[in-house]
Amino acid sequence: MNLKVYKPMEQQTAVEWLVEQIIRKHPIITQFLPNYNFDKEIIEQAKQMEVYQHGLFLHWFIKHYYVETINGMFAFVDATGEEVTVKEIVEYYYNETYGK
């Protein structure tokens, strides 16, 4: 997984960002349908799915990693005691959960 890191100017969910980008990059949607608005119920369901997925990740993370002090600094380590980065943890989880 080689994703470009996106840092929004304001806090927003991935779902909110996606809806914003679709509208911004495809203005024809609002041109032909001036009263068009994404179905708020579907957006809310997607946000709930996002929250649920964060919970699943946290549960998985707690089962597979722990914090240890290495050279006076806190670090994440796996079950074998190997130090791992947050990036490695997230990439491993993503690939294990969603495939490449």
VODODO-153772 format. One record per atom (N, C-alpha, C): x, y, z. Coordinates in steps of 0.05 Angstrom, whole numbers, padded with zeros to 5 digits, always signed. Layout:
// VODODO-153772
XYZ
...
END
This chain:
// VODODO-153772
+00017-00023+00000
+00000+00000+00000
+00018+00025+00000
+00014+00041-00019
+00031+00065-00021
+00012+00089-00026
-00001+00098-00004
-00020+00119-00006
-00007+00146-00001
-00016+00166-00015
-00007+00193-00010
-00022+00203+00014
-00007+00214+00033
-00020+00223+00058
-00035+00249+00053
-00060+00249+00060
-00077+00272+00056
-00082+00284+00084
-00076+00310+00086
-00080+00324+00112
-00100+00346+00107
-00126+00342+00115
-00146+00363+00110
-00140+00387+00127
-00149+00410+00117
-00145+00435+00131
-00162+00435+00157
-00185+00422+00156
-00202+00419+00179
-00207+00390+00184
-00214+00383+00208
-00220+00355+00214
-00245+00346+00198
-00243+00325+00184
-00266+00313+00170
-00261+00284+00166
-00282+00269+00163
-00279+00241+00159
-00272+00236+00130
-00263+00211+00124
-00257+00204+00096
-00282+00206+00079
-00305+00199+00091
-00330+00200+00076
-00336+00229+00069
-00334+00247+00088
-00340+00275+00082
-00321+00286+00061
-00295+00278+00063
-00276+00287+00043
-00283+00276+00015
-00291+00251+00014
-00298+00239-00012
-00322+00254-00025
-00343+00259-00010
-00366+00273-00020
-00358+00301-00030
-00341+00315-00014
-00331+00341-00022
-00316+00340-00048
-00299+00320-00051
-00282+00317-00075
-00299+00311-00100
-00319+00293-00096
-00337+00287-00119
-00351+00312-00129
-00361+00327-00111
-00375+00352-00118
-00356+00372-00131
-00332+00374-00120
-00312+00393-00130
-00302+00385-00158
-00297+00360-00161
-00285+00350-00186
-00305+00344-00208
-00330+00342-00201
-00351+00336-00220
-00374+00356-00217
-00368+00382-00222
-00389+00402-00218
-00413+00398-00235
-00410+00382-00256
-00433+00376-00274
-00457+00365-00258
-00450+00351-00236
-00471+00339-00219
-00490+00362-00209
-00478+00383-00199
-00494+00404-00188
-00505+00423-00210
-00492+00422-00234
-00502+00439-00256
-00528+00428-00267
-00530+00402-00271
-00554+00390-00282
-00575+00385-00261
-00566+00382-00237
-00585+00377-00215
-00580+00398-00193
-00590+00422-00196
-00584+00443-00178
-00593+00437-00149
-00613+00421-00145
-00622+00414-00118
-00610+00388-00109
-00591+00378-00124
-00579+00352-00118
-00564+00354-00092
-00568+00334-00075
-00553+00332-00050
-00549+00303-00045
-00525+00295-00037
-00520+00267-00031
-00539+00258-00010
-00549+00234-00012
-00567+00223+00007
-00554+00223+00035
-00565+00239+00053
-00553+00242+00079
-00554+00216+00095
-00574+00200+00091
-00576+00175+00105
-00553+00156+00097
-00547+00155+00071
-00525+00139+00062
-00498+00149+00072
-00494+00175+00072
-00470+00187+00083
-00466+00180+00112
-00488+00182+00128
-00486+00176+00156
-00480+00146+00161
-00491+00129+00144
-00485+00100+00146
-00456+00095+00140
-00445+00109+00120
-00417+00107+00113
-00399+00116+00136
-00407+00138+00149
-00392+00148+00172
-00392+00128+00194
-00415+00115+00199
-00416+00095+00220
-00399+00071+00213
-00398+00064+00188
-00380+00042+00180
-00351+00049+00185
-00345+00075+00180
-00317+00084+00184
-00310+00083+00214
-00329+00091+00231
-00324+00089+00260
-00321+00060+00269
-00338+00043+00258
-00336+00014+00264
-00309+00003+00256
-00300+00010+00232
-00274+00001+00222
-00251+00011+00240
-00253+00035+00250
-00232+00045+00268
-00232+00028+00294
-00256+00020+00303
-00257+00003+00327
-00245-00024+00322
-00251-00036+00298
-00239-00061+00291
-00208-00060+00290
-00198-00038+00279
-00169-00034+00278
-00158-00032+00306
-00170-00017+00323
-00160-00014+00350
-00160-00040+00365
-00181-00056+00362
-00182-00082+00375
-00160-00100+00364
-00156-00100+00338
-00135-00116+00325
-00107-00107+00335
-00103-00081+00337
-00078-00069+00345
-00071-00078+00374
-00090-00076+00391
-00085-00083+00419
-00078-00113+00422
-00090-00130+00405
-00084-00159+00406
-00056-00165+00395
-00045-00148+00377
-00020-00156+00363
+00005-00140+00371
+00001-00118+00384
+00025-00100+00390
+00024-00090+00418
+00047-00083+00428
+00048-00070+00454
+00071-00050+00454
+00072-00034+00476
+00092-00013+00478
+00114-00022+00496
+00138-00016+00488
+00162-00023+00503
+00180+00001+00503
+00197+00003+00523
+00217+00025+00524
+00243+00014+00511
+00251+00028+00489
+00275+00021+00475
+00293+00046+00474
+00317+00043+00485
+00336+00066+00487
+00323+00091+00500
+00307+00086+00520
+00294+00108+00535
+00270+00120+00520
+00262+00109+00498
+00239+00119+00483
+00218+00097+00481
+00193+00106+00480
+00171+00087+00476
+00171+00078+00447
+00166+00052+00443
+00164+00042+00416
+00143+00020+00415
+00132+00016+00391
+00114-00007+00388
+00130-00031+00380
+00122-00054+00391
+00135-00079+00384
+00114-00100+00378
+00122-00119+00362
+00103-00141+00355
+00107-00164+00374
+00094-00186+00369
+00094-00209+00387
+00122-00222+00389
+00139-00217+00369
+00166-00228+00371
+00186-00209+00384
+00176-00186+00393
+00193-00166+00406
+00207-00147+00387
+00201-00150+00361
+00213-00132+00341
+00199-00105+00341
+00215-00084+00340
+00204-00057+00339
+00192-00053+00311
+00168-00040+00311
+00154-00034+00286
+00145-00005+00286
+00143+00006+00262
+00134+00034+00260
+00103+00034+00257
+00091+00057+00262
+00062+00059+00258
+00055+00054+00229
+00072+00064+00211
+00067+00059+00182
+00066+00029+00176
+00085+00014+00187
+00086-00014+00182
+00061-00028+00193
+00053-00019+00217
+00029-00031+00230
+00005-00026+00213
+00001-00002+00204
-00023+00005+00188
-00023-00009+00161
+00000-00010+00148
+00002-00024+00123
-00003-00054+00126
+00007-00066+00147
+00002-00094+00151
-00027-00099+00156
-00040-00083+00173
-00068-00086+00179
-00085-00083+00154
-00079-00062+00138
-00094-00056+00114
-00092-00080+00095
-00068-00089+00090
-00064-00112+00071
-00077-00137+00081
-00075-00142+00107
-00087-00166+00119
-00118-00164+00118
-00129-00141+00121
-00158-00137+00123
-00171-00134+00096
-00159-00117+00079
-00171-00110+00054
-00157-00121+00029
-00135-00133+00033
-00119-00143+00011
-00103-00121-00002
-00087-00127-00021
-00070-00106-00034
-00086-00092-00054
END
